[in-house]
Amino acid sequence: ILIIIDTISLFIRPLALGVRLTANLTAGHLLIQLTSTAVLALLSTITTLSILTIIILFLLIILELALAIIQAYVFVLLLSLCLQENI
């Protein structure tokens, strides 16, 4: 029974890493989409608040790029550790 549990854990681990990576990227894109929608809604009514929201949007894009690089590094590192453990 230990062999079955170990085999299932070997298949689940990369799947869990993929789900985590997808969730992190989706959350970042969703936050950028919501902020850009707020910019478009505020542009015609309150210009100064719209400019502040645009600055926040650019900071979110930079943060999203940094997080994508970190997530890719962590994903490759954990995947290589999992594969190295099994070879």
N, C-alpha and C positions, 0 to 999 in steps of 0.2 A: 504494500500500500504506500510505502514511502517513495517508491519509484514513480508511482502515479502522481503523487502530490508534487514531487520535484519536477516532473515533466510539465504538469499544468502551470507551475510557477515560472518555468522557462518560457512558456508561450504567453503568459499574462504580462510579464514584465515589460517587453517592448510595446505591447498594446497600451499599457497604462502610461508609458512615456509619451506615446503618440497622442493619447487623449489629453494629457496635461499640456502638451505643446499646443495642440489645437485650441484648447480652452483659453490659454494665455493669449494667443494671437487673436482669437475672436473677441475677447474682452477689450483688447487694445483698439481693434478696428471699430468696435461698437462705440467706444468712448469718443473716438475721433469723429465718427459719423454724427453722434449726438451733438458734439460741440460745433461742428460745421453747420448743422441744421440751426443751432441757436444763433450762429453768426448771421445766417441768411434771414432769420426772423427778426433779429435786432438791427440789421443794417438800415432798414427804412425808418425805424422809429427812434432808436437811441444810438447815435453814431459813436459817442465816446465809449459806451459800454461794449459796442460792437468791436471797436479797435482793441479794447482790453481782451475780449474773447478771442480775437484773431491771434494775439500774442500768446494766449494760453494754448490755442490750437497748434501753433508752431512749436511750443515747448512740448506738447503731447506727441507731436510727430517725432521730435528728436528723442524723446523718452521711448517711444515705440521702436525706433531703430536700434537704440541701445539694448532694449529688452530682447529684440529679435536676435541680436548677435549673442547675447548672454544665453538665451534659450537654445540657440543652435549649438553653442559650445557645450552646455550642460547635457543636451540630448546626445551629442556625439560621444561625450565622455562617458556617460552612463551606459550607452549602448556598447561602446568598446569594452567597458569593464564587464558587462554581462557576457559578451561574446568571449572575452579572454578567460572568464571564469569557467566557461563550458568547454574550452579547447584543451 
